[in-house]
């Protein structure tokens, strides 16, 4: 190494993760490399710190005197130049500094004082307690045809659109098998931690557990660090995880599979970097020459549009072994109320639940809202109980007998009305806790459990609940969208959606896509075995065209309706969106800053003669106009100029100097505009 200085990344208390320049001693110049762990002096500290080499230079800014690196702790680099190129791309594309990206990507154990004394995790995850099963199951004729087509066209990105229960996972396994035989490795992403666990266990039954690992936010830093070391030593062939697993430095990458690719969980909404794992995966495949397979029964509009236009769309239109799709019935809850049934469950659903369980089969109830009720209202003056810091109703949670904000975690135990001082409140609407309570009253002879983020009090509890459900120890499983995807229990023959209208009612351009997707996905949990399934959607708006599409499980009709609307309004895929949020504790100051920035941005675009391809909307108050005591205003840019437009907008935003009381969030390709 001929360079004089090394840029090293170090984590400092109260300062966070930062890069600093250090002098490279002569005796280390031939050994030091990008990704090496080094020991460095820092400030007045007696103990040296662990840092990581991320770059080299021959010059320092004037007036800076660099200290010398003490020693190289590990000569084997922990990450490669390609990996740093990926992180740099994330930094540039998602408008945040490289230190923030590295902080997201690297386990914090990297910055412990002595890496060599690091201890292994005390307890091995129960997920790995799976024995390999000899499985002679071959691909069906349809699966074989799709598999061969994917191999033949050799596209970098392919979309596998397969209806629920069509056997996409079997095609994934065959592609994984091919990749491992070629001496390369695989990253397999799923949107929910519960789904990651299920897929991992199914994969270990197929490939064994020695070469498989997991990476997501619920594993400990110790487990993450242990996995990272195995990745570095090329001991892991298949890495499973949620979105953050896309940053794991797996060696010899040959294939990335993103299952349920439509899911908004692949987009990180906060904090920075606000990345989308699908786009990071595309860049990763580009850097490593790997293949990307996207799979879904309800692909995102953008992915489906791109696949059509690049001839990389592959369709599985029949269920595995020609099993029938479940019959879907719409129940109008207005009629139920007119006929004096005021419970959460229609008479049709109650009757079908009893018949299903008496036959020895199982039932799923979906209610896509956590908590007990949607809102709580004062019975004296009608005031709705709201979070003191956010402009949204508090949600009552029966387990803790408290009122919680799902945005800032504010919690209230014994509320009094802010307006009139009354303590007489009533709960309206419903969440998963209320559905569980009412279900246990109506179906008291049956075994009922709930699976949502509030019900998971200890690590791996979701695995235990799903195992009991798979083993037939639970008759009715109630849950949020966690249970809508990936569950493959062949004994489930009835699915009830308690309020099918919920997802369609949000003031966001993706609400119809989300609503259609979750209903189609949860319907697909029914009738996956030998017995025909049934699905009941309870609704107050049976004429909704997207609800009708979901009833027929007709993605192509849904796509045609939605793509026409998107084109008319210049929404993705016909533009790329950039959302700029200005916030302040002072509402007037936030609005004033948003107006000034919008005016300056519009002038900047006009001077470049780009006002027909870069469309600026706003500013306007965000739908949720206050979060954590800060008032929020939106500016939306619809970019029809692709990467050049992206660079133009970010160049302008980098030039802005904000007052100290104003915050700016830049969200590239936002998953919603709430």
VENNOR-V410328 format. One record per backbone hydrogen bond with DSSP energy under -1.0 kcal/mol. NH is the residue of the N-H (numbers start at 1). CO is the residue of the C=O. If there is no record, write none. Layout:
{{NH | CO} {NH | CO}}
This chain:
{{5 | 57} {6 | 22} {7 | 55} {8 | 20} {9 | 52} {10 | 18} {12 | 16} {15 | 12} {16 | 12} {18 | 10} {20 | 8} {22 | 6} {23 | 67} {24 | 4} {28 | 25} {31 | 28} {32 | 28} {35 | 53} {36 | 33} {38 | 51} {39 | 71} {40 | 49} {45 | 42} {49 | 40} {51 | 38} {52 | 9} {53 | 36} {54 | 7} {55 | 7} {57 | 5} {64 | 61} {69 | 23} {70 | 39} {71 | 39} {73 | 37} {74 | 37} {78 | 35} {84 | 80} {85 | 81} {86 | 82} {87 | 83} {88 | 84} {89 | 85} {90 | 86} {91 | 87} {92 | 88} {93 | 89} {94 | 90} {96 | 91} {101 | 97} {102 | 98} {103 | 99} {104 | 100} {105 | 101} {106 | 102} {110 | 107} {111 | 108} {112 | 109} {118 | 115} {128 | 125} {129 | 126} {130 | 128} {133 | 205} {144 | 140} {145 | 141} {146 | 142} {147 | 143} {148 | 144} {149 | 145} {150 | 146} {151 | 147} {152 | 148} {153 | 149} {154 | 150} {158 | 292} {159 | 312} {160 | 294} {161 | 314} {162 | 296} {163 | 316} {166 | 163} {171 | 167} {172 | 168} {173 | 169} {174 | 170} {175 | 171} {176 | 172} {177 | 173} {178 | 174} {179 | 175} {180 | 176} {181 | 177} {182 | 178} {183 | 180} {184 | 179} {185 | 252} {186 | 237} {187 | 255} {188 | 239} {189 | 257} {190 | 241} {196 | 192} {197 | 193} {198 | 194} {199 | 195} {200 | 196} {201 | 197} {202 | 198} {203 | 199} {204 | 200} {205 | 201} {206 | 202} {207 | 203} {208 | 204} {212 | 209} {213 | 238} {215 | 240} {219 | 216} {224 | 220} {225 | 221} {226 | 222} {227 | 223} {228 | 224} {229 | 225} {230 | 226} {231 | 227} {232 | 228} {233 | 229} {234 | 231} {235 | 230} {237 | 211} {238 | 211} {239 | 186} {240 | 213} {241 | 188} {245 | 242} {246 | 243} {247 | 244} {248 | 245} {250 | 248} {254 | 185} {255 | 185} {256 | 291} {257 | 187} {258 | 293} {259 | 189} {261 | 295} {263 | 260} {266 | 263} {267 | 264} {268 | 275} {275 | 273} {277 | 266} {280 | 276} {281 | 277} {282 | 278} {283 | 279} {284 | 280} {285 | 281} {286 | 282} {287 | 283} {288 | 284} {289 | 285} {290 | 285} {291 | 254} {292 | 156} {293 | 256} {294 | 158} {295 | 258} {296 | 160} {304 | 300} {305 | 301} {306 | 302} {307 | 303} {308 | 304} {309 | 305} {312 | 307} {314 | 159} {316 | 161} {320 | 165} {322 | 319} {323 | 320} {327 | 533} {329 | 535} {331 | 537} {333 | 539} {336 | 332} {337 | 333} {338 | 334} {339 | 335} {340 | 337} {341 | 336} {350 | 346} {351 | 347} {352 | 348} {353 | 349} {354 | 350} {355 | 351} {356 | 352} {357 | 353} {358 | 354} {359 | 355} {360 | 357} {361 | 356} {362 | 491} {363 | 475} {364 | 494} {365 | 477} {366 | 496} {367 | 479} {369 | 367} {372 | 396} {374 | 428} {375 | 428} {377 | 426} {378 | 383} {379 | 424} {382 | 378} {385 | 376} {387 | 392} {391 | 626} {392 | 390} {394 | 385} {395 | 404} {397 | 402} {402 | 397} {403 | 412} {404 | 395} {405 | 410} {409 | 405} {412 | 403} {417 | 422} {421 | 417} {426 | 377} {428 | 375} {431 | 372} {432 | 369} {433 | 371} {435 | 431} {436 | 432} {437 | 433} {438 | 434} {439 | 435} {440 | 436} {442 | 438} {443 | 439} {446 | 443} {449 | 476} {451 | 478} {457 | 455} {461 | 458} {464 | 460} {465 | 461} {466 | 462} {467 | 463} {468 | 464} {469 | 465} {470 | 466} {471 | 467} {472 | 469} {473 | 468} {475 | 447} {476 | 447} {477 | 363} {478 | 449} {479 | 365} {480 | 451} {483 | 480} {484 | 481} {492 | 489} {493 | 362} {494 | 362} {495 | 534} {496 | 364} {497 | 536} {498 | 366} {500 | 538} {502 | 499} {504 | 501} {505 | 502} {508 | 506} {511 | 508} {514 | 510} {515 | 511} {516 | 512} {517 | 513} {518 | 514} {519 | 515} {520 | 516} {521 | 517} {522 | 518} {523 | 519} {524 | 520} {525 | 522} {526 | 523} {527 | 492} {534 | 493} {535 | 327} {536 | 495} {537 | 329} {538 | 497} {539 | 331} {544 | 541} {548 | 544} {549 | 545} {550 | 546} {551 | 547} {552 | 548} {554 | 549} {558 | 554} {559 | 555} {560 | 556} {561 | 557} {562 | 558} {563 | 559} {564 | 560} {565 | 561} {566 | 562} {567 | 563} {568 | 564} {569 | 565} {571 | 566} {574 | 571} {576 | 639} {578 | 637} {579 | 667} {580 | 635} {581 | 665} {582 | 633} {583 | 663} {584 | 631} {590 | 586} {591 | 587} {592 | 588} {593 | 589} {594 | 590} {595 | 591} {596 | 592} {597 | 593} {598 | 594} {599 | 595} {600 | 596} {601 | 597} {602 | 598} {603 | 599} {604 | 600} {605 | 601} {606 | 602} {607 | 603} {608 | 604} {609 | 606} {610 | 605} {613 | 610} {614 | 610} {615 | 638} {617 | 636} {620 | 634} {622 | 632} {624 | 674} {627 | 630} {629 | 389} {630 | 627} {631 | 584} {632 | 625} {633 | 582} {634 | 620} {635 | 580} {636 | 617} {637 | 578} {638 | 615} {639 | 576} {640 | 613} {646 | 642} {647 | 643} {648 | 644} {649 | 645} {650 | 646} {651 | 647} {652 | 648} {653 | 649} {654 | 650} {656 | 653} {662 | 659} {663 | 583} {665 | 581} {667 | 579} {669 | 577}}
